[in-house]
Amino acid sequence: MEAVVFVFSLLDCCALIFLSVYFIITLSDLECDYINARSCCSKLNKWVIPELIGHTVITVLMLVSLHWFIFLLNLPAATWNIYRMILALIND
């Protein structure tokens, strides 16, 4: 069971790293004026919820499987994403 948890966590982290790279590339395109702000926001906003779900799933999975140290390492990222989602909901 523990191997399945870590394999799923590895795949989820790979997807989250891919999303982070996509965010950086899109924001650098915005900085260089290749795309406008509206286009940048529409591209990035659709990936905020999957990123939130990815971090939250890893964090909850580590909590349930009693891997406390890894849970504590993932907690700040999950908390930041939840905070960012709450701000997005308030501003809309």
C-alpha distance (Angstrom), angle and dihedral (degrees) to the residues before:
residue distance angle dihedral
M1 . . .
E2 3.78 . .
A3 3.80 91.9 .
V4 3.81 90.8 53.7
V5 3.80 90.3 51.7
F6 3.80 92.5 52.5
V7 3.82 94.6 43.6
F8 3.80 90.3 51.8
S9 3.79 89.5 45.8
L10 3.80 90.8 51.0
L11 3.81 92.5 51.2
D12 3.79 91.3 46.2
C13 3.80 91.5 49.9
C14 3.82 90.4 50.1
A15 3.80 89.6 53.9
L16 3.81 90.9 47.9
I17 3.80 91.4 50.2
F18 3.80 89.5 50.5
L19 3.82 89.3 51.7
S20 3.80 91.4 49.5
V21 3.80 91.4 52.0
Y22 3.81 89.8 47.8
F23 3.81 89.9 51.9
I24 3.81 91.6 50.5
I25 3.80 93.3 47.9
T26 3.80 92.1 48.2
L27 3.80 92.4 47.9
S28 3.80 91.3 48.4
D29 3.82 88.8 52.1
L30 3.79 87.6 53.2
E31 3.79 91.0 49.6
C32 3.82 91.6 51.6
D33 3.84 91.5 47.4
Y34 3.80 94.3 -116.7
I35 3.82 89.2 128.3
N36 3.78 132.1 21.5
A37 3.80 125.5 -115.4
R38 3.79 95.1 -104.3
S39 3.80 92.1 53.6
C40 3.80 91.3 46.5
C41 3.79 92.4 51.5
S42 3.79 93.1 47.7
K43 3.82 90.4 50.9
L44 3.80 94.9 48.0
N45 3.80 100.7 37.9
K46 3.78 93.9 65.0
W47 3.82 90.4 59.2
V48 3.81 98.3 50.0
I49 3.81 95.9 83.1
P50 3.85 94.8 47.9
E51 3.80 88.8 49.7
L52 3.79 90.3 49.9
I53 3.79 91.4 49.2
G54 3.81 91.8 47.2
H55 3.80 94.6 53.2
T56 3.78 93.0 42.2
V57 3.82 93.1 49.9
I58 3.80 92.1 51.5
T59 3.79 92.0 46.9
V60 3.81 94.6 48.2
L61 3.81 91.5 43.3
M62 3.79 91.4 54.6
L63 3.81 90.7 46.6
V64 3.80 92.7 50.7
S65 3.81 93.3 45.5
L66 3.84 89.8 50.1
H67 3.80 97.7 -118.8
W68 3.79 94.5 144.4
F69 3.79 99.8 175.0
I70 3.81 93.9 51.5
F71 3.80 89.2 43.9
L72 3.80 90.3 54.8
L73 3.82 90.6 48.1
N74 3.82 91.4 52.9
L75 3.80 96.2 42.1
P76 3.86 97.2 81.6
A77 3.82 92.6 51.4
A78 3.79 92.7 47.6
T79 3.79 91.2 46.1
W80 3.80 91.3 50.2
N81 3.80 91.9 50.6
I82 3.80 92.3 48.7
Y83 3.82 89.6 49.3
R84 3.81 90.3 49.3
M85 3.81 90.7 50.0
I86 3.80 92.1 50.0
L87 3.81 89.9 51.1
A88 3.80 90.5 49.7
L89 3.80 91.0 51.5
I90 3.80 92.2 48.2
N91 3.81 93.4 48.9
D92 3.81 94.4 49.8
